[in-house]
Amino acid sequence: MEPKKSETSQDLAGKSEIGTLAGKSEIGSLAGKSENIGTFEIASKSGALTRSEIDLQARLARLRIMKDKLWELNGELNRKKDVVCLILSYPPFNSRNIETHRGWIRDVLEITREVRKKKYGKYKVSVSDLSMKYEVSVSDLSSKITGLLHHSIHDIEAHVPSHILDAMCGRWSSGHTTPKNAMLDLCIDDFMIRQILQNIQISEIQSILISGVNDKTFPRRLKNLPPIRQMFDLVIQVNVKSCWAIEHMQDRIIEELGFSKSSRGEAEQLLRSQNFLIFLDGFNPWMVEMDLHDLGNGWWNSDTTQKIVLMGYSSFSVVPVADLEIRGSHHLLSWELFCKNVGEVMSSIQQLAVHLLRQCSGHLLATVLMARALKDVKNVRIWQHASRVIGCLPTSHAEDRILFNALAFVLEHLGSANKCVKYCASHLEMEGTYRVDLLDSWMKEDLIKTLNEGEKIVQHLVNALLLESFQNGESIRMRKEIRKELVNFYEAEMNPIPLVELDGRGLMEAPKNETWEEANEMYLMNNKISKLLDNPNCPKLSALFLQAEVGEFCHLEVLDLEGTEIINLPVSIGKLTNLTCLKVSFYPQANGNRKNNLSNRIIPQNVISSLLQLEELSIDVNPEDERWNATIKDIVEEVCCLNRLHFLKLHLPEVLLLNDLRNGSSLINLSRMHFRFIVGNHLKRIISRLPHESAIKFEEQESCLKYVNGKDISIEIKEILQHATAFFLDRHLSATSLSEFGIENKMNLKCCVLQECSEIKTIVDANDHGQDIVLESLEYLSLHYMKNLRSIWKGPPPRWRGPLHFLKVLALYSCPNLTNTFTLDLAGMLNKLEELVVEDCPEMTSIVGPADGLNWGQREQSCLPNLKKISLHYLPKLVSIFGNVLIAPSLEWLSFYDCPSLKILFSEEVSSHKLKVIIGEADWWSALNESERFLLQNLGAIFFPIERDIDLRTQLAEINDQLQAQMQETEPSQQSGLDDSLENPAVEVETSSKQKQVA
């Protein structure tokens, strides 16, 4: 490999050093004084030059040339090292034993450090004692570098043409048109991240320079990757945009760690004890030369894993010195190889080409195979089919899945030449054979009729890369890796999975219901069925096999298997390429015999990514199914390819999986779609503790996020909340208020449900967020089993028409430390509140507490002006609703149950002219009427009694039915005070928490 000579910072630094060395030596000698000459200090007497001094000048000139050559060679060596590191991160190399190359990389890093010592080391010499040691040392280093430059990369050159490798060792960029964003995103997020994660594990690489990345969210996404978090104890991102020297960078890092400059020693001690990764972000590419090895000399500890990554969003005029440079343009390599072999890629096909390369994962050999097979193909359907095939999960034990699938696609289009390939895979010698001998063998095996036919097949197979010609075309051989996967392919072809049940029957209609009821596995390939049953009953179904290329299944657009509780999805679903809607449920049945049928994956790899027309995707899983944990990472990656998706339902066991949905390479846009996400590990409950009404309200929202068993408040959850309209926080272990999740992230939030968050003491902590408008869009707030909840709002009184302004329903269940629902201050904000439910709060004494020092005498009428329904159940200490405060003028519904301390209803509490219903126990109402303070006897006409020994829910439902019947008998003119607010009161569909059985 003869790379073009392109100067790196090490080249420029070397030349600058030598120039300084020579110039200062002359000045120092002629001036007759001691001068620091780069790495030397020359002592000379004044006066004319002596013979010794003249000899010294000659040696310095010779040394200058040697050092110039040394830096040039070292720069060339490091450029080759950078390219090799990049290539080794691509398949098939990243799955091979490449220790020879890795050992060479370590040798390069070691000798580069020796070269740096020559640059920065200082030697004090005089005319009399200057020896040849330094010159010999430089010569020795040059010799070693030259030897390392001759390191063999023949295996790499077998996949990447040498002229591309040569160009990459310079300042190379792709020579072909690149799709606007998709290909760049693919390169950055897939290929570049893969290289970073691989190279960061090399202990000798301590500093990495990343250049040519235009996505400024890249560092944040990179540092949140699970492998990064697992490898490092401390991961920080530091903005160094204004830093122009190493010292300034160090100061910024120390500040980011929370230390002052005077505490530098403590910061260094912390760093020495940690496995740390530091991202230096926003570096100015026009800065002067900088060596990352000079950063943090007191930080490094050989017993820990410590890395520094410098991000550059454009090219550097002077490249900083680092152990490894990763250039964004270099990761266009697979695109370059693809375009070079496929010919012109029309703009209408570019998106499909990018998707195909994503499926290839940048596999260098598979990329070329697919490109040559698709050369000059303009048919969009063939490109779509190619993407599906390359993403399939092979049925055999293929060693290289991507290469196996690429060969499967190529063989589909070979026709009669396929049998010649099969012969070569079985009989061709590893070292190859003469072309004439191969043709003769084909003739003897009756694979060809004429030599001319054989010559055309050979040339076709060479062009397809299935065979290689060498020795000026006289000999033919097959690549080892291709031969291996061809053998796997033909073995799978000889042992196909037996087709049973209804395959190949020529059916025009789907099987009847009785067939579905008894089926364990159903095979419907090779039929002409265009539509499945609307609601098939298939309780035993574990596998459903369909095929898109046969019959009319290719036109199927909706496949709804929700509620069927199948065990896994068949590979053939990936062939239904016209699907716009896929809904499926994976909840294994209780009978034990199904456990033996569980496969390793619920959904085969690359099935989802093949369904490029999907607009709706819903996947329900059993949270206890371990197979889902092994599948979900791939599913998320595949979902990110579906650019038509506008609805997505998934269970994400780990918070960090949200990163893939949000990163720059994802083709989905969460802000423009609806979603249902369950995030976190949780056990499925036999009976839910959540009241039915709360569950319904949550599920009917457009974009729902349920966060289960969280241990912290992650940035991923905060950011996904920006797009959520409903948030269910279930059993969070550390949050003390909803405010901690970022009030600013909840501008779209309409529904919020909290359950069993034992550390939450208040919902909104105004001490943290002041009196800013918060939760302004929230309409439904439901709190359940919050054992330490003390208040809804904590801190200074809110501003007028500020927080919770649009709240319509507030429901509180089992909050044992809550003494009142809200203060008059907050009540004054709740102008839209229509319904209030309070149940099983044993310390609750009053619904509305006192105001915080404000005079509400003139504003009582404005409090809760739209409140229509109040349901108060199981409140043993409740003594009043609002006290003698006149509020809630529109109240229509009052429901009481098991409130023994409520011995009076103040006239102000029941003064609404719209009040139509009062519900309570008969004996409680009777005692209330006997009270001297209860003077409104005329309310008996709207009282509905309930009994203690009959289910509360049943009685409330019966009362509601009576009210509906009355409304139907009443003329419209008489219904002015009883609108649809009473048609479906919240309490009618809820089961009391006292009556629930908890799993």
Buried (B, 14 or more C-beta within 10 A) or exposed (E): BEBEEBBBBBBBBBBBBBEBBBEBBBEBBEEEEEBEBBBBBBBBEEEEBEEEBEEBBEBBBEBBEBBBBBBBBBBBBBBBBBBBBBBBBBBBBBEEEBEEBBEBBBBBBEBBEBBBEBBEEEBEBBBEEBEEEBBEBBBEBBEBBEEBBEBEBEBBBEBBEEEBBBBBBEBBBBEBEBBEBBBBBBBBBBBBBBBBBBBBEBEBBBBBBBBBBEBEEBBBBBBBBEEBEEBBEBBBBBBBEEBEEBEEBBBBBBEBBEBEEEBBEEBBEBBBEBBBBBBBBBBBBEBEEBBBBBBBEEBBBEEBBBBBBBBBBEBBEBBBBBBBBBBBBBBBBBBBBBBBBBEEBEEEBBBBBBBBBBBBBBBBBBBBBBBBBBEEBEEEEBBBBBBBBBBBBBEBEBEBBBBBBBBBBBBEEBEEBBBBBBBBBEEBEEEBBEBEEBBBBBBEEEBBEEEEBBEEBBEBBBEBBBBBBEEEEEBBBBBEBBBBBBBBBBEBEEEEEEEEBBBEBEBEEBBEEEBBBEBBBBBBBBBEBBEBBEEBEBEBBBBBBBBBEBBEBBEBEBBBBBBBBBBBBBBBBBBBBBBBBBBBBBBBBEEEEBEEEBEEBBBBBBBBBBBBBBBBBBBBBBBEBEBBBEBBBBBBBBBBBBBBBBBBBBBBBBBBBBBBBBBBBBBBEBEEBBBBBBBBBBEEEEEBBBBEBBBEBBEEBBBBBBBBBBEEBBBBBBBBBBBBBBBBBBBBEEBBBBBBBBBEBBBBBBBBBBBBBBBBBBBBBBEEBEEEBBBBBBBBBBBBBBBBBBBBBBBEBBEEEBBBBBBBBBBBBBBBBBBBBBBBBBBBBBBBBBBBBBBBBBBBBBBBBBBEEEEBEEBBEBBBBBBBBBBBBBBBBBBBBBBEBBBBBBBBBBBBBBBEEBBEBBEBBBBBEBBBBBBBBEEBBEEBBEEEEBEEEEBEEBBBBBEEEEEBBEBBEBBBEEBEEEBEEEEEEEEEEBEEBBEEBBBBBBBBBBEBEEE
